[in-house]
Amino acid sequence: MQEQSRARARKGGRMSGDSPLDAIAGPPHMPGRLSSTDTAESTRASTSRIVPAALVLAYFGAYIAVMSPPTVSMALRVVDVVGADDKLSVLATVLSIGALAGAVASPLLGRLSDRTTLAFGRRRTWLVLGPVLGIAGLALIGLCDTVPLLTFGWVLAQAGWSGTLMVCQALLSERIPDTMRGRVSGLMGAGMPIGMVGGTFIVSFTESSPVLMLLVPGLIGVVTAAFLVAVVPDAPADRAALHHLGPKELLQTFYVDPRRHPAYSWAFLSRFLMFSGVFIILTYQTYIVSDRIGFTGASTADKVFQSTVVMVTGSVAASVLFGVLGDRTGRLKLFLRIGVVAVVVGLLLLTLGDSFGIFLAGLALIGIGQGAYLADDLPMITRVLPDPDDAAQELGVYNLGLVLPQMLIPLYGAALIGSTGDYPHLFAVGAVCAAAAAFTLIGVRGIK
């Protein structure tokens, strides 16, 4: 909290003694910084039910749009373009390049949002541009017939929807007060699993049309973002307070100095370690079902779907529950550690046997842990941001804690599994990573 106070003082902003509600800005027509009177008047509108509801819906919509391709539709489009023989290698290449684009786009577009001085507002501007870019990429994926265009379309889609998600997270820190943030974050934490299931459901009805199976999820993202634009108050960045953005500063978009901002850095490390455990299961779920448990052919897809539903159900329920508990008690680190323990126990349970029942029990625990963690880690990080005026960029960097494990796990996972299919070693490494996440929370000072 002291880091936030110093950052605000440097820019002439809010001081640490102000109410948490003072973080909520005023009406869209007001330029620059807002007086405390104007801020207080806008609080009622910002904290009404419609703004949090619109924020959650926009978050869900963006996740439905961005999770549909990697879950189902991209695999179908790759087969359409290259056939069945080369589908695995081409799909891996396209998705990897897109993931890298998303990792770059989150902090970069966040930085641009923080610096936007248009009268329309620094967040609302990117709530329009992000979905437009995202749906253009999805349309290209549905219409093209070459691998380079598939890849380019996915890069555009990842960039656009990643930027949209970052703006939503910035609005959580700016428009939702501390007393509501856990509940809203808990609902937002259900966005990824709901996006996976929702995207799969939509594609099941539209797979006969390559364009529709991409555009329908994208249109949901556009409509929900437009609703948020219509109801959320916003203001442009204060041009006089913006610092010079040269090549050095642009590179710093992807980095937050851990020596100057230790609480933020320890929180980032905790998220990275936690999801280094969670994504081990998500990355190899299909192969665990087929190679370790022994389901083959059509039964593999059916068992993967069943296990996904179990994990998603646990994640959504825990996300909502622990978001409410975080608001009521203020004990964010306690519930984050409960989430870590659930994931560790779930991973260790998977080492004990290769039955489908054990697998479902382990995934249920991992889903509960993921939901509990996602419900309260955003409220935690919004309290220790180095500079709340750069919330979108800093939350974009924080999102790398989710993206980097997805990029690194395939690099070392294959070596751990080996040719003998030794999955218990993989589960054990994931459990150690997740357990370490609980200890790094000690460094997040100022948070209970």
C-alpha positions, 0 to 999 in steps of 0.5 A: 500500500505504501508503494501505491501512496508514493506513486500517487503522490508523485503524480499528484493523485489520490493520497493513501488516506482517501477512501477506497471509493475515491478510486472510482472516476467520474462521468465520461465527459470530465477531462483529466483528473477528478475532484473529490466531490465529482468522484463522490458523485460518480461513486453511486453510478459506478458501484450500482449493480449495472456496472459490475454486472456489465463488467462480468458479462464483458469478461465472460464474452471476451473469454468465450470469444478467445477460448473457442478457437483453441478449445474446438474451432481452430482444430477443425479449421486446421483440418479443413486447411491442411488435412488430417496428416499434418494437423497436430504440428500445424495446430501446435504452431498456430496456437503457440504463435497466437499465445506469444502474441497474446503475451505481448499484447496484454501489457502493450495494449494496457500501456496504450490504454493507460496513455489514451487521451481521447475524450471518449475515455482511456478504457472505453476506447480500447473496449471498442478497438479490442473487440473490433480487432478480435472479431476481425481475426476470428472472421479471417480464421473462418474465411481463409484457406492457408496456414499463414492466414490462419496464423495471422488471424489468430494473432489478431484475435489473441491481441484484440481479446487479450487487450479487452480482458486487460481493460476489464481487469483495469476497470475492476481496480478503478471502478469497483471498490474494495468492499465489492471487489472480491465478489466481482473478481470471483465471478470474473474468475469463472470466465475462463472455464465458462469460456471453454464450455460455452465456446464448445457448446456454441461450436457444436451447433455451428460447426457446419459453417466455418465462419459462423463457428468463429463469428458467433462467439466473437459477436457475443464478445462484441455485444457484451463489450458494447454493453459495458461501454454504454454504462461504464463512466470513463475519462481520458488520461491526464496529458500533462501527467504522462511521461515520455514514451521512448524505446527504453520506456516501451521495453519497460512495458513488459517489466516491473522492477522487483526491487522497487515493487517487491509486493507486486513481484512476489504476487506475480511469482505466486501466480506463476508458480500456482499455474505452473501446477494447474496448467500441467493438467490442462496441457496433458489432460487428453494424453493422461486420459488416453495413455495413463488411464487407457481410454482410446478412440471416441471414448477419449473425447467423452472422458475428457469432456466429463473431466472438464465439466467436473473441473469447471464446476468446481472452479466456478463454485469455488470462485464465487464462494471465495470471492464473497468470503474475501470481501466479507473477511478481507483475508485474501491470502488465507483463501489464496493458500486454501486454493493452493492446498487444494491444487497440491492435494489434487496433484498428489492424489493423481500420483496414487493411481490410474483409475478414472475415479481418482482422476476425476477426484483430483481434477475436482480438487484442482478446479476448486483450488483454481477457482479459489485462487482466481477469486482473490488474486486480482483483488490482492494485486489491485491493492499493490499495483506500483502505480494505479494510473498505469493499471492496465499495463501493470495488470497486463504484465501480471497476466504473464503469470498465466501465459508463461506456464502455458508456454514453458510446460510443453518444453519440460513436460515431455522430458519429465514424462519420457517415452515410458509415460511417467506422469506421476513425476509430472504431477509431483513437479506440479505439486511442488510448484503450486506449494511454493506459491503459498510461501511466496505470498509471505512477500506480499506485504500489507495484505491479510 
